[in-house]
Amino acid sequence: MDSVSGIGVLDKAVAILDALEAGPLSLPELVDATGMPRATVHRLAAALEAHGFVGRTQDGRFQLGARLTQPGLPTIARPALEDLRDATGESVQLYVRRGSQRLCIEALESPHGLRTIVPVGALLPLDVGSAGKVLREDATALKRGWAESVEERQRGVASVSAPVYDDGRLLAAVSVSGPVERTTRAPGRRYTKAVVNAASAIEAALAT
């Protein structure tokens, strides 16, 4: 393909995004739409997915990612996160998937002196923690609509998370976390209703 900007790899990445504006595409469809080699399309699409510019549908097709479709997600979610923090008294976070990790895009701290602190911009693993279970679409978490973890990522910390969907697509995970001495070792019993309600409130805000 001819270069528009003089930076070939950038032009190719934008061509992929342009093709996805029409809707989700499988890899062969994306190859046909862009006219680029399969290996190039797959490599660039995967890189764009890692940065949140491309996402996946439940059947594995490529689509525009949350960075492009929901650039204001932290702002939209903040009222629900504030309500969740106030209802539980614990720290709350909002995560999105970034490739094989999860990115904290919003966080509100508990008023307690002993609290969980996850800074906005923190990249955490998907293989531990309740938000990781939600974002990697763990079968048990998806079936019951929430996930919990106790001392999986950090000693002395427990959390509960719920999925946030946008038009049927998994968009984010909303979480509440705190020290085990307050959350107990069965945090789901204490916080599931509040976390699920917060996820539903964010979904309702996205739909307006």
N, C-alpha and C positions, 0 to 999 in steps of 0.2 A: 504494500500500500504506500501511497505517496505521503511524505511527511508534511504536516501542517505547521508544526512548531519548530521543526529542525531537531527535535529530540524524539527519535523514533519510538522508544519504549513507552514514552508518555502518550504519544499519538495512538499507539496500539491499545493502551489501557483505556483511553477515552473512547475508542471505537467499541470496546466491550461494553462500557457503560451506556453508550448511545444505543447499542443493540438491545440492551435490557430495559430501556425505557418503554419499549412496546409490551413488556411483560416477561414472565419467567421463561427461560429457555434451557433445554438440555444441552449438554456439551456438543453433540453433533449439530444441533440447531444453531448454537452460538458460533461454531466454526463456519457454517454456511452463511450466517448473517454478516460475519466480519471478513470472510475470505482469507483468514489467516490459518497457518498450520495448526493442527490439533494440539500438538505439544506446546506451542506458544500460547494458544488460548487457555489451555488448562493451567499453565504456569502463571500467567498474568491474572486469571480469574481467582486462583487460589491466593495469590498475593493480595489482591484487592479484598478478598474475603477476610484475610487476616487483619486488615486495617478497618473493616467494617463498611467498606464501600459496596461490597457485594455480599449477598446472603444466600441462603438455600431454602427452598420450599421443603415440605415434609417428604415429598417424593424425590428430593435430591436435585431438582433443577436450580439453575442459577437465577438470582433476581437481584434487584437493587437492594443494598444493605441499609441498616438503620441510620448510618451517618448521613445518607442522602434522603431517606424517606421520613425520618423523624429527627431532624437536627435540634429540635427544641424539647426533646424528651425529658431532660432533667427539670426544666421549668414546668412542664406539664405535670410531672409526677410530684413536684415538691409539696403541694397541699396534702396529698395523701400520705406522703412520707412524714410530714409534720404531725398529722393525726396519729399515725402509727407510733411515732416516738412518744407522743404525749399519752397514748393509751397504754403503752407497755412500760414506759420509763427507761427503755433501753435504746442503744444506738441502732440506727437503721441505715441501710445502704440500697443502692440500685445498681445492678450489674448488667452488662451486655457481653456477649461472646466476642472474643477477638481471636480467631483461629483456635489454637489449643489452650487458650487462657481466657480469663474473664477480667473485664475492665470495670472498675468502680467509676461510674459517671455522676453519682450524687451520694452524699453521705451527711447524716445529721447525728451529732453525738448525744449520748445520754447526759442528763444533768448530774448524774452520780459521779463522785470522784473516781471510783473504780469503774471503768467502762471500756468498751471495745472501741478502738480507733482505727478506721480504715480510711486513709486519705483519698480524695478524688484523684483519679489518674493511676491508682495502684493496679498493677497487673498481678492476678493471683491464679493459681492452678485450677483446672477444671476437675481434677481427679479427687479432690478433697473439699469438704465443706458443703453445706446444704445448697448454696447458690450454684456450685459446680454441678451438683446432681441435677438441678433444674435445667441448667443451660446445656448440659450434654444429653438432655432428654432421657435420663434414667427411667427405665420402665416403671419402677415402683413409684417414683416421684410423680410421673405423669398420670398414672392410674388414680392416685389419691388426691392429686392436685396440690401437693406441697411436699417438702422434704425437711428433715432435721439432721443436725450433726452435733456430736459432742466430742470436743477435743480432737477433731480430725486434723485441722490445720494448725491450731494453736492450743497449747496446753491451758486448761482452765477456762476455755471459751466454748459456748454452745450457740447454735443458731437455728433459725427456722426460715425457710424461703418458699415463695410461691411464684409460679410463672405469670408473666404478663403477655397477653396475646394482642395482636393487632390484625384484624381481619383474618383470623385463623392461623397467623404466623407467630411463632414464638419470638418475642421481641426482647424481653429482659427478664430478670429475676429480682424481686423485691425481698429484702431480708431484714430480720431483726436479730441482733446478736448481743451477747453480754456474758458476764462471768457466771460460771456454773453454780456458784453459791446462791445466785438469785434466779437464774433460769431453771435450775435443777437439771438432773440428767435425763429428763424427759421433757425438753422444751416444747415439743409439739403439743402437749396437753395444755400448756399455758398460753401459747401464742398463735396457734394455727388460725383460729378464727380471725384475729386481728390482722394477721399477715395476708390471708386470703381476701379479706375485705379491702385491704389497701391495694392489692393487685386488681381487684374488680373496680375500685375507684379510679385507678390509673387508666384502665381500659375504657371506662365510661368517658373520661376526660379526653382520651384520644379520639373517641368517636364523635365528639361535638365539634 
